[in-house]
């Protein structure tokens, strides 16, 4: 499965941890940035991940910012995207089962 992932500077460290974990599990990860802790604007990365999922280049997406709220809003502006801010496994499972979420926001 191909997973697109992206974050702003606040989510950079977590993005790198998740990316490495997914790659070890055999997922193909498409990193849409940010590529450092340099201050950046989250909408750029939320939209980049959402576009990758909406276009079929990735099956699922993960977006990360300081709260997960802003980047989920930016991802949800892309047609066909259902980004869900989830804080635990139950929420993530329900977002997929009941809301057909295709992007996880953290």
C-alpha positions in Angstrom: 0.0 0.0 0.0 1.2 3.5 -0.8 0.8 6.1 1.9 1.4 9.8 1.4 2.6 11.7 4.5 3.2 15.3 5.2 3.7 17.7 8.1 4.6 21.3 8.9 7.6 22.1 11.1 5.7 21.2 14.3 4.9 17.7 13.1 8.3 17.0 11.5 9.7 14.7 14.2 6.5 12.7 14.4 6.3 12.4 10.6 9.8 11.0 10.5 9.0 8.4 13.2 5.8 7.3 11.5 7.5 7.2 8.0 10.3 5.0 9.3 7.8 2.7 11.1 5.6 2.3 8.0 8.6 1.6 5.8 9.8 -1.1 8.2 6.3 -2.6 7.9 6.6 -2.8 4.1 4.5 0.2 3.2 5.6 2.5 0.3 5.7 6.0 1.8 5.5 9.1 -0.3 7.0 12.0 1.7 5.4 15.3 0.7 7.4 17.3 3.2 8.3 19.3 5.2 11.9 18.1 5.0 13.3 20.0 8.0 12.2 21.8 11.2 12.4 25.1 9.4 9.2 27.1 9.9 6.6 26.4 7.1 2.9 26.8 6.4 0.8 23.7 7.1 -1.7 24.2 4.3 0.9 23.5 1.7 1.6 20.0 3.1 -2.0 19.2 3.9 -3.0 19.9 0.3 0.0 18.0 -1.1 -0.9 14.8 0.8 -4.6 15.2 -0.1 -3.8 15.7 -3.8 -1.7 12.5 -3.8 -4.6 10.5 -2.3 -7.3 12.1 -4.5 -5.2 11.5 -7.7 -4.6 7.8 -6.8 -0.9 8.2 -6.3 -1.4 7.1 -2.7 -4.2 5.0 -1.2 -4.1 6.7 2.2 -2.6 9.8 3.7 -1.3 11.0 7.0 -1.1 14.8 7.8 0.5 16.2 10.9 0.7 19.7 12.4 0.9 21.1 16.0 -2.7 20.2 16.7 -3.9 18.3 13.6 -6.8 20.7 13.2 -5.4 23.2 10.7 -3.8 20.6 8.5 -7.0 18.5 8.5 -9.0 21.5 7.4 -6.6 22.2 4.5 -6.6 18.5 3.4 -10.4 18.4 3.5 -10.6 21.2 0.9 -9.5 18.8 -1.7 -12.4 17.0 -3.5 -12.7 13.4 -2.5 -10.7 13.7 0.7 -12.1 12.8 4.1 -9.4 13.7 6.6 -10.2 12.8 10.2 -8.4 14.1 13.3 -8.0 11.0 15.5 -6.4 10.8 18.9 -6.7 7.1 19.5 -7.0 3.8 17.7 -10.8 3.6 18.3 -11.4 7.0 16.6 -9.2 6.0 13.7 -11.0 2.7 13.2 -14.4 4.3 13.4 -13.4 7.1 11.0 -12.5 4.5 8.4 -15.5 2.2 9.0 -18.2 4.8 9.4 -16.9 7.8 7.6 -14.7 6.2 4.9 -11.8 8.4 6.0 -8.8 8.3 3.7 -6.5 10.7 5.5 -5.5 10.5 9.1 -4.7 13.8 10.8 -2.5 14.0 13.9 
